[in-house]
Amino acid sequence: MPDAITIDLVSDTASRPTAGMRRAMAEAPVGDEQRGEDPTVNALNERVADLLGQEAAMFLPSGTMCNQVAIATHCRAGDEIIAAEGAHIDGAEGAGAAVFAGSFVRTIACSRGIFTADDVAAALRMRHAKVPRTRLVEIEQSNNHGGGSVWRRAEIVPVVEAARANGLALHMDGARLLNAVVASGEAASSTTALFDSVWLDLSKGLGCPVGGVLAGSRGFIAEADVWKHRFGGAMRQAGIIAAAGLYALDHHVERLAEDHDNAQRFATRIEQLPGIVLEAPVETNLVFFDVGGTGRNAGEIGDALLRQGIRLHVQSDRRIRAVTHLDITTADIDRAADALEKVLLAGY
Ligand SMILES: Cc1ncc(COP(=O)(O)O)c(C=O)c1O
């Protein structure tokens, strides 16, 4: 975070590697990852495949690359991907599906980013030479733009069944998968094993500096490996960064509950402020709120807070997001809520 910012709620990507994580990185045994010879990367891949109930996994530099490698592996030119409105693959990956796979995302309007088997059925197209081929159903766990909402197993299973009944592949964007697991108490593999591809991000709530791990069947990962090389995602002594992932899986998963409590604490404070409306109930570490009713522009509010060293993510004239993570304490939350109150009530 820039020096002047002392409380960075812009994203969970703002978290910095801890001293313990840095030590684990420094001491990691390494080898040539591109040749499959890095023992730390191999250990991370096995650990994540096991956690997600999949046969194999591959370490990649980012979550975006996990999505794009998966899409390029599943889809061919002219294919269509079904996802919730606001999906990261639709609006935040530079139209990668179109650029790399010649495919496009068709979004489903739904509450909190969670759709149903009926929504999938309604989005299906007739099979005809002149009609795009629906190929893939994608869900985000947790759903970012839906407010960090958590797909429960009972919501996922019918969607999986609808996709399977229609010959569609399934992909899970798990940028904040372990936040969802901690919030729901449902084991990751109880849902992730149902998907053809699924990944989790290391550089968000888990606090690593870089990386994501994409998992699937052995056959899927072998195909995906071609795309990993095409994208330039194959690395060398990457064990140094994979070690951060192993460390995070040991030390930073259960503590995600603290981030969720802090997000809830922030939400409870700010929803009492005049003109502020929470967009969705807080389930994990994301808080989206609408400041339209304050009569102030979100950008102005964001700037006023920034002058006090507090950064939020201003997403439109009226929409703001706050994200908690391992560098945010309960005291930080109270300071941020106090500052927002002063900005609104005293016009700072
Ligand atoms: C839901 C979702 N998917 C994918 C990504 C991309 O992850 P990365 O920043 O690691 O490329 C993000 C990042 O914010 C995200 O929120």
The ligand as a Gaussian input file, in Angstrom:
#p B3LYP/6-31G(d) Opt

LIG

0 1
 C      -13.946000     -13.284000      -8.402000
 C      -12.569000     -13.043000      -8.913000
 N      -12.060000     -13.848000      -9.859000
 C      -10.822000     -13.680000     -10.340000
 C      -10.010000     -12.694000      -9.868000
 C       -8.630000     -12.525000     -10.460000
 O       -7.627000     -12.873000      -9.565000
 P       -6.124000     -12.292000      -9.720000
 O       -6.162000     -10.890000      -9.213000
 O       -5.311000     -13.225000      -8.864000
 O       -5.764000     -12.377000     -11.157000
 C      -10.483000     -11.812000      -8.896000
 C       -9.631000     -10.699000      -8.409000
 O      -10.051000      -9.789000      -7.773000
 C      -11.802000     -11.993000      -8.391000
 O      -12.316000     -11.180000      -7.468000

